[in-house]
Amino acid sequence: MKTMFVIEAFYLACFVLLSQVTAKNSEDIRCKCICPPYRDIAGKIYKQNVSLKDCNCLHVVEPMPVDGKDVEAYCLRCECKYEERSSGTIKFTIIVYLSILGLLLLYMVYLTLLEPMLKRRLFGHSQLIQSDDDVGDQQPFANAHNVLSRSHSRPNMLNKVEHAQQRWRRQVQEQRKSVFDRHVVLS
Amino acid sequence: MESEQLYHRGYCRNSYNSIASASSDEELLDGAGVIMDFHTTEDDNLLDGDAASPGSNYAMSNGGGVASSTTHLLDFLEEPIPGVGTYDDFHTIDWVREKCKDRERHRKINSKKKESAWEFTKSLYDAWSGWLVVTLTGLASGALAGLIDIAADWMNDLKEGVCLSAMWFNHEQCCWTSNETTFAERDKCPQWKSWAELILGQAEGPGSYIMNYFMYIYWALSFAFLAVCLVKVFAPYACGSGIPEIKTILSGFIIRGYLGKWTLMIKTITLVLAVASGLSLGKEGPLVHVACCCGNIFSYLFPKYSKNEAKKREVLSAASAAGVSVAFGAPIGGVLFSLEEVSYYFPLKTLWRSFFAALVAAFVLRSINPFGNSRLVLFYVEYHTPWYLFELIPFILLGVFGGLWGAFFIRANIAWCRRRKSTRFGKYPVLEVIFVATITAVVAFPNPYTRQNTSELIKELFTDCGPLESSQLCQYRSQMNGSKAFTDNPNRPAGPGVYAAMWQLCLALIFKIIMTIFTFGLKVPSGLFIPSMAIGAIAGRIVGIAVEQLAYYHHDWFLFKEWCEVGADCITPGLYAMVGAAACLGGVTRMTVSLVVIVFELTGGLEYIVPLMAAVMTSKWVGDAFGREGIYEAHIRLNGYPFLDAKEEFTHTTLAREVMRPRRSDPPLAVLTQDDLTVEELQGVINETSYNGFPVIVSKESQRLVGFALRRDITIAIENARRKQEGIMLNSRVYFTQHAPTLPADSPRPLKLRSILDMSPFTVTDHTPMEIVVDIFRKLGLRQCLVTHNGIVLGIITKKNILEHLEELKQHTEPLIDDI
């Protein structure tokens, strides 16, 4: 299905672009300094939203718990790390994921519950049986036209979509039989 | 054997379906470019003497014969029949034919290169299309891996609570800007609310514990249920790990739809759900499948790859390297994994392309930066403490544990999967998944080590205790008094926190060992790497702490006195966890080099190569003592895939005539004569038998071999002729020769089927030892081979026959192996 492909390509492009283009939110950078216990001062973590050049003990550890002479000794034992994240990417990813999941759930509900009901109401019983039959003949020399030309003769867009969907459902049914019923693939 | 069904079922039902209404994923060829170019001079010259050496046959089929201008022109005038040269679902490809086709295409493009600028551009495009495909594959794999990582992290924390200020943040990201300054409270922040807080309004107390428990189970169950429903409704091929099937596909098998768009989408979505539901599985194996799907999809954009199954498999090898590279953050490890585990043929060109794909994927993932620390994997640890020689003893012990666990796991898992396949128990996959997820959630919640994400558990175990740790595992009893400056991690006696943690870790170990057996093989995407590494890491950490305490309390023993000073940092339990993880993973998959490279790329610890190698080798030897197969080969054998293992040696002394079909009790070999048959008779032969191909002989009197014709090609050619050519009737003569036989004047138009005839089939004599035959099949990638005696065709050996023969021999010599 070409639409799937287009969606994928679009997502890919967006992703890669977004990770560059997203403006650096001031909340998305931080400098984290971990200072172990020193004498009678307990261990602490200090965080501040400063940039890389200011990411050291002197700028981040505020208020400084020790006095002037000990500041150097204290700061030597602190470990400061600069971290950056992209909250825009995370937000975008989660929203895209949830929307795709939601669409799939809706489609699943439609396929399993609504479509049989609708079909039964609109077209009656006979068509339902025909669409579910396995069309492939046992004979290798069956006429190809039987397979291709179904009951519809108008080649417009809706029928193409319908035909593609029928083909896809037949494939999934085959796969389901191999995997779940006969257990020949994927134990 | 199930493979019987695979071979014949696919053909009988799908032959015309797949020809006429091709699956949207793999559209069949529409008449362009599939030229079976078998130029030869005269028919008679070919027959005698071509039996023995495949080499000379190979040269002949390469167009090495004299191509006289008349035959060349005539062949060109005949259009190639659309659909000839493609394969049915669940069939093996013919590597030799595909490689010939590719060489022919390349020759054509090269010969036209100098004609015009447009042809030159086309030849450039053709040469560079390979690099384009692997670049696109790397980009897509990296992007999808980033999506999976971010979404899985978020959904995992959804079981605990929500971030009120920004719903899309997980726990760690939510508390990113919080101002909690003590280490003990680093994970608490006002924006993150657990479910108990939201629903009941209170954060502590038995009521909230029960509410948290209940919400945890609810979310785990709903994620698992969603995952299995999506798999069942949309893409049943998306379940399982995927690596056994990809191994089989790369060895030349066709499974249509396994690497398709829907499988890709469903696998990505349900992998996140499965990981988030707390089941004991990982996402590395499924990431390889996802990457191979991307590779397959992109290869359809380029005719060089979409029409040639052998070239497509080169792209798939590169894609699987990209998959492991993004799973572990280990590009070189990914290439070696593709070489060692997944690929069947790995020419040097594929090596370079795989490396490129892995690098591109790793780069994309890094630029997405899912974990906010510019590392690719959650457990990147960097310590550089040295290890000592006496520590090799516990490392080797860990290797033995890894091998034992690997052997035990493989047997138990295969027994369980076999039961699922053959009994009624396997008819309820959805119920099974829900049941396993419930048990996992119920037992995992009380133990903090199993409640958390497995990747986080591994990171915690790998990390050595730093100066400011409040995790239970690092609550050592500190000995110094207040005035002495704090030094880095001397050996200290364990406090009560450590003992409690050890107990919990033991329980976690037992839980994980049992649950992984039942989880691997469920009908959701499930990987094996992370659970094995977790088991190994837990065992390693326990051993590490034990050795550490031993070194502390008995520091006057000879061993420790040599190397460990009192008050100095001697043992790093984190390193033991790493070695244990590598040992367990090696025991279950039997990887060697790729595993060592992956682990040291994972952790950055180049100093620890020797302990890693020692543990991995030990675990492989111990595991091999119980059975030579890794978990993936065992699953391949369980499913009956036609995979001819290149690593096994054939040591028996059987001859070709003992393996060939037909056997003594079978009906004689079904052959076709080169110009005697009518269309009706040919159709009769095809309808009555179910063989995949037929040898073509000169005539019934002189049974000399002309060539070999495949069933599918004959069917397509006849159908095509009946539709396109006029005058073909049931009693038209069919001829495989270059010129039509002389016929009476009123006979209907004869049908020329020479273009589908393979004039250079591989033949061996009936006295050829099976060792050589198996070697030929492995090295050349044959599908079938004819057996001749004094130039007359006696029978056929197919790949399936060889696999059956190997099974039989194994049953005779090692009856205990299958007796689990």
Interface residues (C-beta under 8 A of the other chain):
Chain A: M1 M4 F5 E8 Y11 L12 F15 V16 S19 Q20 E27 R30 I34 C35 P36 P37 Y38 R39 D40 A42 G43 K44 I45 Y46 K47 N49 R77 E83 E84 R85 S86 S87 T89 I90 K91 T93 I94 I95 V96 Y97 I100 L101 L104 L105 M108 L111 T112 D134 V135 G136 D137 Q138 Q139 P140 F141 A142 A144 V147 L148 A164 R167 W168 Q171 V172 Q175 R176 S178 V179 F180 R182 H183 V184 V185 L186 S187
Chain B: E2 Q5 L6 Y11 C12 R13 N14 S15 Y16 N17 I19 A20 S21 S23 S24 L139 A140 A143 G146 L147 I150 A151 W154 A166 W168 F169 Q173 W176 T177 S178 N179 E180 T181 T182 F183 R186 L226 C229 L230 K232 V233 F234 A235 P236 Y237 C239 G240 E245 I255 G257 K261 W262 M265 I266 I269 V272 I297 V364 S367 I368 N369 G372 N373 S374 C417 R418 R420 K421 S422 G426 K427 P429 G466 P467 L468 G482 S483 F486 G521 K523 H635 L638 N639 G640 Q683 I686 N687 T715 I718 E719 R723
